[in-house]
Amino acid sequence: MTHEIHETPWEPPPLPAEEFHRRGESTNINRAPYDVVSGVLFKRAAHIQRVRYTPAAPAPELPPPWQGHGETLVRWLFSEEEGSAEGLLEGASFVFLHDTTLAPGAATGMQAHPELDEILYVIAGVGQLHHRPTAGSPVFARVLRPGDAALIRAGEYHRVENTAPEAELRLLVLGLRSA
């Protein structure tokens, strides 16, 4: 049996950078709901806070052609940087980053990585993330849309399916060795 989870659309207004970065605090950087009930920490694109930098990386020490200018909006998907740390991936080390494209109707097999956390970030297309926290537990299904992000913990079973009949599903997959 598969359980589908539905959310109410919501998108926060952009925050000024100085309100977003809070030195010495560990917080939900997006100040928005995310699902951890099914085991996967799932962030719907509309819930990921946009942060306004004016400009991003000003570089005032450089001559004018090399200084930052204008407005930049950044969506912080996950962070352990001081001032925006979530405490979700602290101490994890990089293993891989890959760009994955599933053909229409394609799916990965249900799999678990005993020592790796994975972050999935949807670039294009529509699909489903099937997640089973442990062998024998119920399978949860989440709709995947562009801009969505999911953190799957080491040892948890998961599968990605392209549910579109004619379009590819493209996502970035980041592997991190658990701390």
C-alpha positions as CSV (number, residue, x, y, z in Angstrom):
1,M,0.0,0.0,0.0
2,T,1.3,3.5,-0.9
3,H,0.3,6.6,1.1
4,E,0.2,9.9,-0.9
5,I,0.9,13.1,1.0
6,H,-0.6,16.4,-0.3
7,E,0.4,19.9,0.7
8,T,-1.2,23.3,0.5
9,P,0.7,25.7,-1.8
10,W,2.5,28.5,-0.1
11,E,5.4,30.7,-1.0
12,P,7.0,33.1,1.5
13,P,8.1,36.6,0.3
14,P,11.9,37.0,-0.2
15,L,13.8,37.9,2.9
16,P,16.6,40.4,3.1
17,A,19.9,38.7,3.6
18,E,20.5,40.2,7.0
19,E,17.3,38.7,8.3
20,F,18.1,35.3,6.9
21,H,21.6,34.8,8.3
22,R,21.6,34.6,12.1
23,R,25.1,34.1,13.6
24,G,25.3,31.4,16.2
25,E,21.8,30.0,15.7
26,S,20.7,26.6,14.4
27,T,17.3,26.9,12.8
28,N,15.0,25.8,10.1
29,I,16.5,28.2,7.5
30,N,13.3,28.4,5.5
31,R,11.0,29.0,8.4
32,A,8.5,26.9,6.6
33,P,7.0,23.4,7.1
34,Y,8.8,20.3,5.9
35,D,7.7,16.7,6.1
36,V,9.7,14.3,8.3
37,V,6.9,12.0,9.1
38,S,7.7,9.5,6.4
39,G,11.4,9.6,7.2
40,V,12.5,11.7,4.2
41,L,13.0,15.4,5.0
42,F,11.0,16.8,2.1
43,K,11.0,20.5,1.1
44,R,8.4,21.6,-1.4
45,A,9.8,24.2,-3.8
46,A,7.3,26.8,-2.7
47,H,8.4,26.4,1.0
48,I,12.1,27.0,0.3
49,Q,12.8,30.6,1.3
50,R,14.1,33.0,-1.3
51,V,16.7,35.3,0.1
52,R,17.4,38.7,-1.4
53,Y,21.0,39.9,-1.7
54,T,21.6,43.4,-3.0
55,P,24.2,42.8,-4.3
56,A,25.4,39.3,-3.8
57,A,29.1,39.2,-2.9
58,P,29.6,43.0,-3.1
59,A,33.5,42.8,-3.4
60,P,34.0,46.6,-2.5
61,E,37.8,46.1,-2.4
62,L,37.9,45.4,-6.2
63,P,37.6,48.0,-9.0
64,P,34.1,48.8,-10.3
65,P,33.9,46.3,-13.2
66,W,34.5,43.5,-10.7
67,Q,32.2,44.6,-7.9
68,G,28.8,43.0,-7.4
69,H,25.7,45.0,-8.3
70,G,22.0,44.5,-8.7
71,E,19.6,42.0,-6.9
72,T,20.2,38.3,-6.6
73,L,17.6,35.8,-5.2
74,V,19.1,32.7,-3.6
75,R,17.1,29.6,-2.5
76,W,19.1,27.9,0.3
77,L,18.1,24.2,0.0
78,F,20.1,22.9,2.9
79,S,22.8,24.7,4.9
80,E,25.3,24.0,7.7
81,E,26.9,27.4,7.2
82,E,27.2,29.6,10.3
83,G,24.2,31.9,10.5
84,S,21.9,29.6,8.6
85,A,22.8,26.1,10.0
86,E,19.9,23.6,10.2
87,G,21.8,20.9,12.1
88,L,20.7,18.3,9.5
89,L,24.0,17.5,7.8
90,E,26.6,18.7,10.2
91,G,29.8,16.8,9.8
92,A,28.8,14.9,6.6
93,S,31.4,14.7,3.9
94,F,30.9,14.9,0.1
95,V,30.9,11.7,-1.9
96,F,29.2,12.5,-5.2
97,L,27.0,14.8,-7.2
98,H,25.3,13.6,-10.3
99,D,22.8,14.9,-12.8
100,T,20.2,12.1,-13.5
101,T,17.6,12.0,-16.3
102,L,14.8,9.3,-16.2
103,A,13.1,8.7,-19.5
104,P,9.3,8.9,-19.6
105,G,7.8,6.0,-17.5
106,A,11.3,5.0,-16.2
107,A,12.0,4.3,-12.5
108,T,14.9,3.4,-10.3
109,G,14.7,0.2,-8.2
110,M,13.9,0.5,-4.5
111,Q,17.3,0.9,-2.9
112,A,19.0,1.8,0.4
113,H,22.6,3.1,0.9
114,P,23.8,2.0,4.3
115,E,26.4,4.7,4.8
116,L,25.2,7.6,2.5
117,D,22.6,10.3,2.9
118,E,21.2,11.5,-0.4
119,I,19.8,14.8,-1.4
120,L,17.5,14.9,-4.4
121,Y,16.8,18.2,-6.2
122,V,14.3,18.2,-9.1
123,I,15.4,20.3,-12.0
124,A,12.7,19.5,-14.6
125,G,9.8,17.1,-15.1
126,V,7.3,15.5,-12.8
127,G,7.6,12.2,-10.9
128,Q,7.2,10.4,-7.6
129,L,9.5,9.7,-4.7
130,H,8.6,6.3,-3.1
131,H,10.1,6.0,0.4
132,R,10.2,3.2,3.0
133,P,12.0,4.2,6.2
134,T,12.8,0.5,7.1
135,A,12.2,-2.9,5.5
136,G,8.6,-3.9,6.1
137,S,7.3,-0.4,6.9
138,P,4.7,1.2,4.7
139,V,5.8,2.9,1.4
140,F,5.1,6.7,1.2
141,A,4.8,8.5,-2.1
142,R,5.5,12.2,-2.7
143,V,4.9,14.0,-5.9
144,L,8.1,15.5,-7.3
145,R,8.1,18.9,-9.2
146,P,10.8,21.3,-10.3
147,G,12.4,23.0,-7.3
148,D,11.5,20.3,-4.8
149,A,14.3,18.9,-2.5
150,A,14.4,15.7,-0.4
151,L,16.9,14.5,2.1
152,I,17.0,10.7,2.4
153,R,18.9,9.3,5.4
154,A,21.4,6.5,5.2
155,G,19.8,3.1,5.3
156,E,16.4,4.2,4.2
157,Y,14.8,2.6,1.1
158,H,13.8,4.9,-1.8
159,R,12.8,4.8,-5.4
160,V,12.2,7.6,-8.0
161,E,9.7,7.2,-10.8
162,N,9.1,9.4,-13.8
163,T,5.3,9.6,-14.0
164,A,5.1,11.7,-17.1
165,P,4.1,9.8,-20.3
166,E,6.2,12.0,-22.7
167,A,8.7,14.2,-20.7
168,E,12.0,13.4,-19.0
169,L,12.5,13.7,-15.2
170,R,15.8,15.4,-14.4
171,L,17.3,15.7,-11.0
172,L,20.6,16.4,-9.2
173,V,21.6,13.7,-6.6
174,L,24.1,14.6,-3.9
175,G,25.7,11.8,-1.9
176,L,27.1,12.6,1.6
177,R,28.8,10.2,4.0
178,S,27.0,10.3,7.3
179,A,28.8,11.9,10.2
